[in-house]
Every structure is written in structure tokens, then in C-alpha cells.
Amino acid sequence: MAKFLYRLRYTQTGLEGTIKEGFAKREAFFRERVASLGGKTEAAYWAYGDDDIVIVVDLPDAATATGLSLALARTGSFRVTTTVLMTAGEMDAGAARSPKYRAPGA
């Protein structure tokens, strides 16, 4: 499983719909959708500032994460940013596979 961070910012329509339906019901709906994809929602928080909602999920792969991002964005209720989250071990593995590379003009 891979871990992803979803940062969502409401549109006016999305905010109004969530208030009408209820924040707890929308969170439960989201968690059910993630589970239907073979994933798990680790944390979901509402926030002030640049993001209205931040959610951490475990999903089978990047394609599944992309599908979820697209589904969220297609509703028109959110602006969505998705970030892959990695452990120190995954970063070390990536560093070990880093090719020799030079800066432009060097």
C-alpha cells in the first residue's frame, strides 16, 4: 500500500452541500469510497487557511490515487491537490537508485 495526502479546498457549492448533508456524513461517505478501492483512510481533518480538508489515505497504488483525485475534482465541489507520502526507507531506496546527473551547462 502507498500513502497519499489529499488537500481539498471547497468551492461555494461544495461547502454548501457539505453543510446541508453534514460533515460527519460526508467523512463517512469518503471513508466508504476509499475502502471500496481497497484502501484505508488514516486521518481526516478540517482546517483553516489554504486547505479546508486534509486527508491521509493508504491506497493500493498511484493509479488508484489518481482515480480518487479525479473523482473528487469532477464533482466541482473541491480543488484537489494529491501528494505521495514516503517513509525514510523509501527515500533511501530512491537515493540508492539515483543516476549520475549534471546540472545544465555544467
Number of C-alpha atoms within 10 A of each C-alpha: 12 15 21 21 19 20 21 23 19 17 13 11 12 16 16 13 14 16 11 9 11 11 14 11 11 14 16 11 12 17 18 15 15 19 15 10 14 14 21 19 19 13 12 16 11 12 13 7 7 9 16 16 18 17 18 20 23 20 21 15 14 14 10 16 25 12 12 19 17 12 12 17 15 12 11 14 19 20 18 19 14 17 12 13 13 11 9 8 9 11 11 11 11 11 10 9 9 9 8 5 6 7 5 5 4 4
